[in-house]
Amino acid sequence: MKRTAIAMTVGGLVAGGLVLAAGAANAMPSDTPCGASDVRVTVAPDPSNAAGHEAYVLTYAAASRTTNCKLEGAPTALTFIAGGRRLPVTSTLDNSEALPVNLRAGHPAGSRIVQRSAAAPTATPDFVTFDLPTGPYGQPVSVAWPAGAPVKGGHVQVTPVGN
């Protein structure tokens, strides 16, 4: 009788451990970098600004409910396009710590394009193009820029992706 009780207890613990392990495996971050088809990117004005600056938020959302991939670092090769022409705006990367972000359905990520609010408007872009923050070989994406929102000055700063 004792052996049966012990066997059932051990069996229950093992089964429970397997259920917990399966749940943890489903929640594990991916080592696979996100591709352009894994991500839906939008741009919107950021309502929270540091003094003297304004920003636009790049929001990265999973393209499907099965998406599980990694974003890391900041978007690179940032280019603003207006009327089919490239605008004379340069960008630098914010050197803040950039931890990998696991992109899944319901868990979006974001980064920011920051400009000086007192700078003169350069132009109002139609699109912004950049390489996804997936490491040294990010895939290029193009995103519609918010209507009527000017890029100011000739320089912007781009922050790393985060939750």
ROVOMI-848337 format. One record per residue: residue number from 1; residue in one letter; x, y, z of N, C-alpha, C in turn. Coordinates in steps of 0.02 Angstrom, whole numbers, plus 50000, padded with zeros to 5 digits. Example, Ala and Ser with C-alpha at 12.3 -4.5 7.8 and 13.67 -1.06 7.14 Angstrom:
// ROVOMI-848337
> 1  A  50660  49716  50390  50615  49775  50390  50660  49835  50390 $
> 2  S  50642  49888  50354  50684  49947  50357  50645  50002  50394 $
// end
This chain:
// ROVOMI-848337
> 1  M  50041  49941  50000  50000  50000  50000  50043  50063  50000 $
> 2  K  50097  50062  50043  50141  50119  50047  50176  50131  49980 $
> 3  R  50197  50075  49948  50231  50081  49883  50185  50112  49831 $
> 4  T  50123  50092  49831  50074  50120  49784  50065  50194  49797 $
> 5  A  50060  50215  49859  50051  50285  49876  50113  50325  49855 $
> 6  I  50172  50297  49868  50234  50332  49850  50239  50337  49774 $
> 7  A  50223  50283  49739  50226  50283  49666  50178  50334  49637 $
> 8  M  50119  50339  49665  50070  50388  49640  50094  50460  49654 $
> 9  T  50123  50470  49712  50148  50537  49729  50204  50556  49682 $
> 10  V  50253  50512  49673  50309  50525  49627  50283  50536  49556 $
> 11  G  50237  50494  49535  50208  50501  49468  50173  50568  49460 $
> 12  G  50137  50590  49512  50103  50655  49509  50152  50712  49505 $
> 13  L  50206  50707  49544  50258  50760  49542  50291  50763  49474 $
> 14  V  50307  50705  49445  50338  50703  49379  50290  50731  49327 $
> 15  A  50228  50711  49328  50179  50737  49280  50170  50812  49288 $
> 16  G  50167  50835  49350  50161  50907  49362  50221  50945  49337 $
> 17  G  50280  50915  49347  50342  50946  49322  50343  50951  49246 $
> 18  L  50316  50899  49213  50313  50901  49140  50266  50955  49116 $
> 19  V  50210  50965  49149  50163  51018  49131  50196  51085  49139 $
> 20  L  50231  51095  49196  50266  51158  49207  50321  51169  49156 $
> 21  A  50358  51117  49140  50412  51123  49090  50383  51140  49022 $
> 22  A  50327  51111  49004  50296  51126  48939  50274  51198  48937 $
> 23  G  50246  51223  48993  50225  51293  48995  50285  51339  48989 $
> 24  A  50340  51322  49022  50400  51364  49019  50429  51362  48949 $
> 25  A  50426  51305  48915  50453  51300  48848  50414  51346  48800 $
> 26  N  50349  51350  48810  50308  51393  48766  50323  51467  48779 $
> 27  A  50345  51485  48838  50358  51554  48855  50430  51574  48844 $
> 28  M  50472  51528  48824  50543  51543  48815  50554  51592  48758 $
> 29  P  50601  51638  48767  50616  51685  48713  50647  51649  48654 $
> 30  S  50637  51677  48597  50663  51648  48536  50734  51673  48523 $
> 31  D  50775  51632  48493  50841  51654  48470  50839  51672  48396 $
> 32  T  50781  51663  48365  50773  51678  48294  50760  51752  48284 $
> 33  P  50802  51787  48246  50789  51858  48234  50724  51867  48194 $
> 34  C  50688  51920  48208  50627  51934  48171  50643  51953  48099 $
> 35  G  50603  51928  48054  50607  51948  47984  50552  51998  47969 $
> 36  A  50555  52030  47913  50506  52081  47894  50435  52052  47894 $
> 37  S  50427  51989  47877  50360  51959  47874  50334  51941  47944 $
> 38  D  50377  51943  47995  50357  51927  48064  50328  51987  48101 $
> 39  V  50340  52047  48075  50327  52108  48112  50283  52156  48073 $
> 40  R  50236  52187  48109  50196  52243  48082  50219  52305  48120 $
> 41  V  50245  52355  48083  50272  52415  48114  50227  52474  48100 $
> 42  T  50215  52514  48151  50177  52577  48143  50218  52633  48175 $
> 43  V  50202  52695  48154  50235  52754  48182  50181  52801  48206 $
> 44  A  50190  52829  48266  50142  52876  48294  50179  52927  48338 $
> 45  P  50153  52988  48343  50184  53036  48388  50184  53009  48460 $
> 46  D  50238  53023  48495  50245  53001  48565  50219  53058  48609 $
> 47  P  50167  53045  48649  50139  53098  48690  50184  53119  48749 $
> 48  S  50232  53076  48767  50277  53093  48822  50344  53115  48792 $
> 49  N  50365  53176  48809  50426  53203  48781  50473  53228  48835 $
> 50  A  50537  53222  48822  50587  53253  48866  50590  53327  48848 $
> 51  A  50609  53368  48895  50611  53441  48884  50654  53456  48822 $
> 52  G  50625  53496  48778  50660  53517  48718  50662  53467  48661 $
> 53  H  50628  53411  48671  50627  53358  48620  50556  53333  48608 $
> 54  E  50547  53304  48551  50485  53268  48536  50504  53204  48501 $
> 55  A  50460  53155  48504  50477  53090  48477  50419  53058  48440 $
> 56  Y  50436  53010  48400  50388  52967  48366  50403  52896  48386 $
> 57  V  50352  52858  48403  50360  52789  48426  50353  52742  48367 $
> 58  L  50402  52699  48359  50398  52643  48312  50373  52584  48353 $
> 59  T  50314  52559  48337  50287  52502  48374  50293  52440  48330 $
> 60  Y  50323  52388  48359  50333  52324  48325  50283  52275  48355 $
> 61  A  50238  52250  48314  50188  52202  48337  50197  52137  48298 $
> 62  A  50180  52082  48329  50185  52016  48296  50136  52014  48238 $
> 63  A  50158  51987  48182  50116  51984  48122  50063  51930  48127 $
> 64  S  50074  51880  48170  50024  51827  48179  50025  51804  48251 $
> 65  R  49977  51764  48269  49973  51739  48337  50027  51687  48352 $
> 66  T  50060  51661  48300  50113  51612  48310  50183  51642  48307 $
> 67  T  50187  51708  48296  50252  51741  48292  50289  51735  48358 $
> 68  N  50351  51715  48356  50395  51712  48414  50466  51722  48388 $
> 69  C  50490  51785  48392  50556  51801  48365  50588  51856  48408 $
> 70  K  50651  51871  48393  50690  51916  48435  50706  51981  48398 $
> 71  L  50696  52037  48433  50721  52103  48412  50775  52123  48460 $
> 72  E  50827  52158  48434  50882  52177  48477  50919  52237  48447 $
> 73  G  50933  52286  48488  50969  52345  48464  50920  52398  48440 $
> 74  A  50944  52442  48397  50904  52496  48370  50896  52489  48295 $
> 75  P  50842  52518  48267  50836  52517  48195  50894  52556  48163 $
> 76  T  50918  52531  48108  50975  52563  48074  50954  52583  48003 $
> 77  A  50999  52618  47969  50988  52639  47899  50923  52679  47892 $
> 78  L  50909  52723  47940  50848  52763  47941  50848  52813  47883 $
> 79  T  50795  52813  47843  50789  52858  47787  50718  52884  47783 $
> 80  F  50710  52950  47777  50645  52981  47770  50634  52996  47696 $
> 81  I  50574  52979  47671  50557  52988  47601  50497  53034  47595 $
> 82  A  50504  53087  47554  50448  53133  47540  50445  53144  47465 $
> 83  G  50387  53134  47435  50380  53144  47363  50427  53101  47322 $
> 84  G  50443  53042  47347  50487  52997  47311  50561  53014  47318 $
> 85  R  50578  53065  47357  50648  53085  47366  50670  53075  47439 $
> 86  R  50733  53060  47445  50762  53052  47512  50774  53121  47543 $
> 87  L  50753  53129  47606  50763  53192  47641  50834  53194  47671 $
> 88  P  50864  53254  47675  50931  53260  47702  50932  53259  47779 $
> 89  V  50914  53203  47807  50911  53195  47880  50956  53137  47898 $
> 90  T  51002  53149  47945  51046  53096  47969  51020  53070  48036 $
> 91  S  51044  53013  48056  51023  52985  48121  51082  52954  48157 $
> 92  T  51078  52956  48223  51127  52921  48265  51088  52875  48312 $
> 93  L  51122  52824  48335  51091  52776  48380  51105  52797  48452 $
> 94  D  51054  52793  48493  51060  52803  48565  51099  52743  48591 $
> 95  N  51151  52756  48630  51193  52701  48654  51169  52671  48720 $
> 96  S  51105  52677  48734  51077  52646  48795  51085  52570  48790 $
> 97  E  51082  52538  48848  51086  52465  48849  51028  52437  48809 $
> 98  A  51043  52391  48766  50992  52361  48723  50987  52286  48737 $
> 99  L  50938  52268  48777  50926  52197  48791  50880  52168  48738 $
> 100  P  50888  52104  48721  50844  52073  48672  50771  52074  48695 $
> 101  V  50726  52082  48647  50654  52082  48661  50623  52025  48622 $
> 102  N  50582  51984  48656  50548  51929  48624  50481  51956  48598 $
> 103  L  50471  51955  48533  50410  51980  48502  50361  51922  48492 $
> 104  R  50303  51928  48525  50250  51877  48520  50184  51913  48516 $
> 105  A  50132  51877  48496  50065  51906  48494  50047  51932  48564 $
> 106  G  50023  51993  48568  50004  52023  48631  50062  52054  48670 $
> 107  H  50123  52048  48644  50183  52076  48676  50222  52118  48626 $
> 108  P  50197  52178  48610  50232  52221  48561  50295  52251  48592 $
> 109  A  50336  52280  48550  50396  52315  48571  50396  52383  48538 $
> 110  G  50442  52426  48559  50445  52493  48529  50513  52524  48534 $
> 111  S  50526  52571  48491  50585  52614  48494  50563  52683  48472 $
> 112  R  50605  52732  48479  50585  52801  48465  50633  52836  48417 $
> 113  I  50605  52881  48379  50643  52928  48338  50634  52995  48373 $
> 114  V  50689  53023  48398  50687  53084  48438  50717  53142  48399 $
> 115  Q  50683  53199  48402  50708  53260  48369  50701  53319  48416 $
> 116  R  50739  53372  48402  50734  53432  48443  50671  53469  48423 $
> 117  S  50631  53487  48472  50566  53519  48458  50575  53590  48432 $
> 118  A  50631  53624  48448  50641  53693  48426  50672  53698  48356 $
> 119  A  50694  53642  48328  50724  53644  48261  50672  53660  48208 $
> 120  A  50695  53692  48155  50651  53710  48099  50630  53647  48062 $
> 121  P  50566  53644  48040  50544  53585  48001  50584  53577  47937 $
> 122  T  50608  53517  47924  50644  53501  47863  50594  53487  47808 $
> 123  A  50547  53442  47821  50495  53423  47774  50449  53374  47810 $
> 124  T  50393  53359  47778  50347  53308  47804  50354  53246  47761 $
> 125  P  50383  53193  47790  50393  53132  47751  50328  53096  47737 $
> 126  D  50330  53055  47686  50275  53009  47671  50289  52941  47704 $
> 127  F  50353  52923  47704  50374  52858  47731  50440  52865  47769 $
> 128  V  50452  52818  47813  50518  52809  47842  50538  52736  47828 $
> 129  T  50599  52727  47806  50624  52659  47794  50683  52647  47842 $
> 130  F  50691  52586  47862  50746  52568  47907  50754  52493  47908 $
> 131  D  50811  52471  47935  50822  52400  47946  50798  52382  48015 $
> 132  L  50761  52327  48020  50735  52304  48085  50791  52295  48135 $
> 133  P  50777  52308  48199  50828  52298  48250  50836  52223  48267 $
> 134  T  50870  52188  48223  50880  52116  48232  50953  52098  48233 $
> 135  G  50996  52145  48245  51068  52131  48244  51099  52163  48183 $
> 136  P  51158  52138  48163  51196  52172  48110  51165  52167  48041 $
> 137  Y  51119  52122  48030  51091  52113  47963  51015  52118  47964 $
> 138  G  50989  52173  47990  50917  52183  47995  50885  52188  47926 $
> 139  Q  50825  52166  47921  50789  52168  47858  50755  52236  47849 $
> 140  P  50757  52264  47788  50727  52330  47776  50650  52328  47778 $
> 141  V  50622  52380  47807  50549  52389  47808  50535  52462  47790 $
> 142  S  50475  52474  47766  50452  52542  47750  50385  52551  47785 $
> 143  V  50378  52609  47819  50319  52622  47859  50292  52691  47842 $
> 144  A  50226  52697  47836  50195  52762  47823  50207  52808  47882 $
> 145  W  50228  52870  47868  50240  52920  47920  50174  52954  47937 $
> 146  P  50164  52975  48000  50101  53009  48017  50089  53071  47975 $
> 147  A  50030  53076  47947  50012  53132  47903  50021  53199  47938 $
> 148  G  50053  53246  47904  50061  53313  47930  50114  53321  47984 $
> 149  A  50152  53268  48000  50202  53271  48053  50271  53285  48022 $
> 150  P  50299  53344  48033  50363  53360  48002  50422  53330  48040 $
> 151  V  50475  53317  48002  50539  53301  48032  50574  53368  48040 $
> 152  K  50601  53380  48100  50631  53445  48115  50707  53439  48118 $
> 153  G  50740  53488  48087  50813  53489  48087  50840  53436  48039 $
> 154  G  50905  53431  48039  50936  53383  47994  50962  53321  48028 $
> 155  H  50943  53312  48092  50969  53256  48129  50918  53230  48180 $
> 156  V  50913  53164  48185  50870  53131  48235  50911  53078  48272 $
> 157  Q  50886  53058  48329  50917  53004  48368  50868  52947  48372 $
> 158  V  50894  52885  48368  50851  52825  48369  50869  52784  48431 $
> 159  T  50817  52764  48469  50829  52726  48530  50823  52650  48517 $
> 160  P  50854  52611  48559  50849  52538  48553  50778  52514  48566 $
> 161  V  50762  52456  48540  50697  52425  48551  50691  52403  48624 $
> 162  G  50631  52410  48650  50617  52388  48719  50544  52371  48725 $
> 163  N  50524  52346  48783  50453  52329  48794  50414  52389  48815 $
// end
